[in-house]
Amino acid sequence: MDRKERTKWFLDDRFGMFIHWGLYAIPARGEWVRSVEKISNDDYEKYFEEFNPSHYNPKEWARAAKAAGQKYAVLTTKHHDGFCLFDSKLTDYKATNTPAKRDLIKEYVEAFREEGLKVGFYYSIIDWHHEDYPAFGDRNHPMRDNENFRDKQIDFDQYLEYMHGQVRELLTNYGKIDIMWFDFSYDDMTGEKWKATELIQMIRDIQPDIIIDNRLGGNIKSSDPEIYAGDFYSPEQIVPPEGILDENGEQIPWEACITLNDNWGYHSKDKNYKSSKQVIRTLVECVSKNGNLLLNVGPDARGIIPEESLEILQEVGKWMQRNGESIYGSKAANLPKPEWGRYTQNGNKLYAHVFDRGIGPIYFAGLKGKIKKARLLADGSELKVETPWMAEQYSDIESGAFINLEGARLPDESDTVIELELVED
């Protein structure tokens, strides 16, 4: 199976949930707290000893994702701090040895599958807990400046054996997995430093249909990318200006991963939440450029997704319930970006996402005589395509179409979607 076949479902589904969760939910200062505050293994150990997410119920997470219109999820099985939410045979540093005493990944997989959602695993190829991972002088390691680690002897091959072994466990013990989301390469820690070719060959042997992100290294934009360059590109906290193309100008599958506030992991003081309107428009922007949106939530130490996040997801879900056809299976339209919003398209259905009401009728450049039918997608109500008398002086009137929306405000201020059924060529 080639990349195009592997990623077909992914490009149809368009919208997923990212979940960052681990020991860092207890200090509640974000997932990089160990690195930022240079916390040693010993000082971090107290969080391991008290980790007991008594309210962890992945069925609730899965229901929230499904209600939001998300079709797949990716959960941190192990973040940079090295703590495993799964019952790995290769380490004692895992959830089953905390007061939680549970394989939290097993429950996640079962819950999300039960809701009909596809299942992904995030796995950090970085590990600040493992004794054979480079510490002193590393750009990110908590002990990067600690003189006690300057002459510490490590066996990096031992670490790679451990890392590859854990990936094997994850892809062997939980049935079919749809996404493997690696994080991340930097400096000379990239590509074959991870024995990436060997790793990918093992993954494909176990899960031939799985799709993999591009963070092991390599150049996914090359006309002849490395085997480990990935199936999709993963821009973070940004939506690319024009989507992602390879050297030949061909579309590369991509997915923007975006936080709901300013942190991936739970941060109790971070209340800088995006609005549901921002999220909806970001999702539309991604799809209008042939991309996906992976929207993050950071559950707290007890396993509860913050109320603010759930409220945003609920609002997005209401919009998706009525307007999802403009997202699922849709892609970029072969039209320039209109001044009032964006286009997405699925076959002969062109979806006009109107963000800005403006004054007067909505103008559709280049579509005169090409619209068979127009409807408000949210309720299916008819909209008339007609040229108003006041537009007769427009210089490009010959090529444009007009649709009048009654009132001074949009029916949906987040995004009013007009479904245009185009005349078949």
Salt bridges, closest charged atoms under 4 A:
ASP12 OD2 - LYS8 NZ 3.08
GLU37 OE2 - ARG29 NE 2.64
ASP87 OD1 - LYS94 NZ 2.90
GLU107 OE1 - ARG102 NH2 2.59
GLU110 OE2 - LYS106 NZ 3.02
GLU115 OE1 - LYS66 NZ 3.63
ASP127 OD2 - LYS78 NZ 2.93
ASP145 OD2 - LYS38 NZ 2.54
GLU147 OE1 - ARG150 NE 2.73
ASP157 OD1 - LYS195 NZ 3.68
ASP183 OD2 - HIS80 NE2 3.93
ASP183 OD1 - ARG215 NH1 2.99
ASP187 OD1 - ARG139 NH2 2.66
ASP209 OD2 - LYS176 NZ 3.77
ASP231 OD1 - ARG6 NH2 2.59
ASP231 OD2 - ARG204 NH2 2.88
GLU236 OE1 - ARG215 NH1 2.92
GLU285 OE2 - LYS289 NZ 2.69
GLU285 OE2 - ARG342 NH2 3.62
GLU308 OE2 - LYS271 NZ 3.13
GLU315 OE2 - LYS318 NZ 3.17
GLU413 OE2 - ARG409 NE 3.06
ASP415 OD2 - HIS353 ND1 2.72
GLU419 OE2 - LYS349 NZ 3.93
GLU421 OE2 - LYS372 NZ 3.60
GLU421 OE1 - LYS373 NZ 3.51
